[in-house]
């Protein structure tokens, strides 16, 4: 042990000795506390609603909630059916649809089933108005009747491209559901029935492709993706880390101890989440992987130091105390900064990020506490043998690297600086894209089915509650004319597959009431007549459907649903902006407040909302981390300066992403604070050695840099490898949001190492004062000391 | 037709007995079922019988629709009903809307059928034309309310199979609980559970189960008053939808009975003459 012991060192030594003296007690306490907290896991549940991705204060969510309180909620299942013949107007396919429509009423919580077979077709026959199912007894229809059905269905704006494609290649059955929201298994049980019906129909009508999409399938996909991640990713992650540990720590007992520790840390975080009533999403479920990654870093530092000490001939117990001493401060500081980075996620707009942040922070703190209590206690009880050998390892490499950096500091400073700035300028090219079907990869059935269905039908509804002049105003002829104008405008837009508006219903009823005279396929020009048509329409509505699906209760607004094809967020926004512009320009005053809303609208702005809300979070994280750095380095200027080499790699990672990938979902908002908390760790280690080199050893700047390289160079590399592997592994998640976040963070961590090695020293060497790699006064004794501290 | 009245069905015990006898020649295992059926039928029939013989009625009503968000909408309308003695045909009804103003004078004439689609004629004053509406659909919502068309018209005895399930108490009153199963092919319900008090034999509550057997709606019938001739009528009917959290309250004014209405007042020609 060195002669100079700080108060912190003394505390660490005292703590380590106490832990070792009461090691059985420590182990027992750890197990009890862990199991106690982990018992909260029983309260965990999987989220099964896309809504959970939005905070209560999200303005798009609020608008949509209000909309859904006004009109019928459109939670649904959507069967897309494609016959082998390529034309749905045949007896077999229509029989399938007829049978499926009938059977779908039995699906739990179904409110309404719609298809072309039970479409309430209205037509006039002399003075009679006939209301009947468009297709009945489909098996017995003659070819001429089939053609007639085709003509009617394809001419009907309510059906064309919504329940049957204009080219007759695909047909659909839509099941509207409403859950009582009393039990967690409502959705999965319903989905089971929905899939069973599909299987049953496929068996009975061979050759037909049947795929299921709809909001309920999206919701269950979140569950299934999360579940898939838990069952495949986490076990694999343990195996990967096991391999990493074996290579790096080269000790079976060390590996076992570490695995127990990280398992406990994850269990504690899940337990806390359970007590906190968290509904797990695929995002929050990446917390265990992240905790594993970060927790292992703590353990590796301590174990490597201990091994090195034992190699150098130190006795085991003393080596444990020594490892605790030299790592106490850095492990605490890095754990704190990382936890702060994750806690900053609470500023985000998306609750799953809060959960991820809090669960990770809990896990990180738990791992830290265990690494200074449980880990030494456990390891002291296990056999831990190291071949005694003085091995300077690859310190020669780091010495050369240090020399290279010092020699070329100007080139590196300007070269890397310029390269960084060049790459950073590409950031604005990043396109924010949150196409929710594409959150899921091909392993998830929903994604495959959505890809299939998107070939035929639109999938992204955008809703408008088009305001009328006061109560009963939807019958106002001027209103209806404007509504029709808007409907026509929407139909003419790119990527619009269907528009559902009462103006079409009005026209049809007007024609029906005039003996189906085609000249009367126009809007009624009298308010009373329009109101009476609505009454007629209400009277003719089928079971499960009511006027509130289209018109609000006091008839002061009607709903227009625009269904978009599978388009990017940017294209969606273009449509949204155009529609707002149309309303601003064309709508009368009473209609001006009409706004687009829907899940699609919510997701279109989810990235912006989160980036916006994370700005405060990031600023607070940067300040808090800066304060900790000032403390840790005991230097205000160095602490503040350290933010630069930490901020740059994150920005560079975004820049590289912009150049290589181009688009990113809303996870981008989380990356900055999370990776900042992690990348500062390297800087903490490097600069604390640099400072020690200057203050304790009296080196000049160049010498201090070499000292830092030699002492922590290899530990930083090891650390970075673990972190990059852990975060890059998130890319294998079923859920793209995790994959993006993992890859971006891994990129940032990789760049951070490069910057810490090549740029940070160059920064230190800039400015006044001569930086010479000259008369250094290190000796053999110093070098030995260096090696014991290699893992700091 | 629109007042949930019990149809005049002078079914003798002999008829019931005969029907039971015919249907229960099977094993003893069915005997219990049949006993429950018979008791259910008898209770329903007694309730039905208790308010018949009114010949015709007229009443004004206010319909208050409330959505999930608590917003309300009010409609005023009047009902005229002609009771028909023949148990195999339903009553005749005339519904006239008076508010909102833009539908004033809109009238719906209906000749209820027991197991077939009803005959309906609609008059739109703005169009000055009567249209017969042919629709198999009785399960759709009645003018935006939580009442389905069949909820009004389908109280006729012969529209159901019955099953007595036991006794219960409701608001301190003893109730007979009778399940009834719609016989109409296009009904939106698989089952209704009716609560009939043992004092004046009136239906106090009905639970409606949808096509998949889930409790969909509950109707509470309150504010019963007795009119001349021992005819009982509920004056506040509240239908609550358990799935959509919407509800409709129907408040009736004073009934007028035996108002001299006749078949000629329920033909399509009268529709145009309504103010």
HADDOCK unambig.tbl for C-alpha pairs under 7 A between the chains (distance, minus, plus):
assign (segid A and resid 69 and name CA) (segid B and resid 68 and name CA) 6.32 0.50 0.50
assign (segid A and resid 69 and name CA) (segid B and resid 69 and name CA) 5.85 0.50 0.50
assign (segid A and resid 105 and name CA) (segid B and resid 211 and name CA) 6.62 0.50 0.50
assign (segid A and resid 105 and name CA) (segid B and resid 212 and name CA) 6.57 0.50 0.50
assign (segid A and resid 106 and name CA) (segid B and resid 211 and name CA) 6.74 0.50 0.50
assign (segid A and resid 106 and name CA) (segid B and resid 212 and name CA) 4.73 0.50 0.50
assign (segid A and resid 127 and name CA) (segid B and resid 131 and name CA) 5.50 0.50 0.50
assign (segid A and resid 127 and name CA) (segid B and resid 132 and name CA) 6.46 0.50 0.50
assign (segid A and resid 128 and name CA) (segid B and resid 131 and name CA) 5.38 0.50 0.50
assign (segid A and resid 128 and name CA) (segid B and resid 132 and name CA) 4.55 0.50 0.50
assign (segid A and resid 128 and name CA) (segid B and resid 133 and name CA) 5.87 0.50 0.50
assign (segid A and resid 129 and name CA) (segid B and resid 131 and name CA) 6.19 0.50 0.50
assign (segid A and resid 129 and name CA) (segid B and resid 132 and name CA) 5.84 0.50 0.50
assign (segid A and resid 129 and name CA) (segid B and resid 133 and name CA) 4.80 0.50 0.50
assign (segid A and resid 129 and name CA) (segid B and resid 134 and name CA) 6.13 0.50 0.50
assign (segid A and resid 130 and name CA) (segid B and resid 133 and name CA) 5.89 0.50 0.50
assign (segid A and resid 130 and name CA) (segid B and resid 134 and name CA) 4.76 0.50 0.50
assign (segid A and resid 130 and name CA) (segid B and resid 135 and name CA) 6.40 0.50 0.50
assign (segid A and resid 131 and name CA) (segid B and resid 134 and name CA) 5.87 0.50 0.50
assign (segid A and resid 131 and name CA) (segid B and resid 135 and name CA) 5.00 0.50 0.50
assign (segid A and resid 132 and name CA) (segid B and resid 135 and name CA) 6.14 0.50 0.50
assign (segid A and resid 178 and name CA) (segid B and resid 243 and name CA) 6.86 0.50 0.50
assign (segid A and resid 180 and name CA) (segid B and resid 243 and name CA) 6.72 0.50 0.50
assign (segid A and resid 528 and name CA) (segid B and resid 102 and name CA) 4.61 0.50 0.50
assign (segid A and resid 528 and name CA) (segid B and resid 103 and name CA) 6.26 0.50 0.50
assign (segid A and resid 528 and name CA) (segid B and resid 126 and name CA) 5.99 0.50 0.50
assign (segid A and resid 529 and name CA) (segid B and resid 126 and name CA) 4.92 0.50 0.50
assign (segid A and resid 529 and name CA) (segid B and resid 127 and name CA) 6.54 0.50 0.50
assign (segid A and resid 531 and name CA) (segid B and resid 102 and name CA) 6.01 0.50 0.50
assign (segid A and resid 531 and name CA) (segid B and resid 103 and name CA) 6.08 0.50 0.50
assign (segid A and resid 532 and name CA) (segid B and resid 103 and name CA) 5.44 0.50 0.50
assign (segid A and resid 532 and name CA) (segid B and resid 124 and name CA) 6.21 0.50 0.50
assign (segid A and resid 535 and name CA) (segid B and resid 143 and name CA) 6.38 0.50 0.50
assign (segid A and resid 538 and name CA) (segid B and resid 143 and name CA) 5.12 0.50 0.50
assign (segid A and resid 538 and name CA) (segid B and resid 144 and name CA) 6.15 0.50 0.50
assign (segid A and resid 539 and name CA) (segid B and resid 142 and name CA) 5.94 0.50 0.50
assign (segid A and resid 539 and name CA) (segid B and resid 143 and name CA) 5.53 0.50 0.50
assign (segid A and resid 541 and name CA) (segid B and resid 140 and name CA) 5.48 0.50 0.50
assign (segid A and resid 541 and name CA) (segid B and resid 141 and name CA) 6.97 0.50 0.50
assign (segid A and resid 542 and name CA) (segid B and resid 137 and name CA) 6.22 0.50 0.50
assign (segid A and resid 542 and name CA) (segid B and resid 139 and name CA) 6.62 0.50 0.50
assign (segid A and resid 542 and name CA) (segid B and resid 140 and name CA) 4.38 0.50 0.50
assign (segid A and resid 543 and name CA) (segid B and resid 139 and name CA) 4.98 0.50 0.50
assign (segid A and resid 543 and name CA) (segid B and resid 140 and name CA) 4.02 0.50 0.50
assign (segid A and resid 543 and name CA) (segid B and resid 141 and name CA) 6.81 0.50 0.50
assign (segid A and resid 543 and name CA) (segid B and resid 188 and name CA) 6.51 0.50 0.50
assign (segid A and resid 544 and name CA) (segid B and resid 140 and name CA) 6.70 0.50 0.50
assign (segid A and resid 546 and name CA) (segid B and resid 141 and name CA) 6.37 0.50 0.50
assign (segid A and resid 546 and name CA) (segid B and resid 144 and name CA) 6.04 0.50 0.50
assign (segid A and resid 547 and name CA) (segid B and resid 144 and name CA) 5.96 0.50 0.50
assign (segid A and resid 553 and name CA) (segid B and resid 73 and name CA) 6.32 0.50 0.50
assign (segid A and resid 554 and name CA) (segid B and resid 73 and name CA) 5.67 0.50 0.50
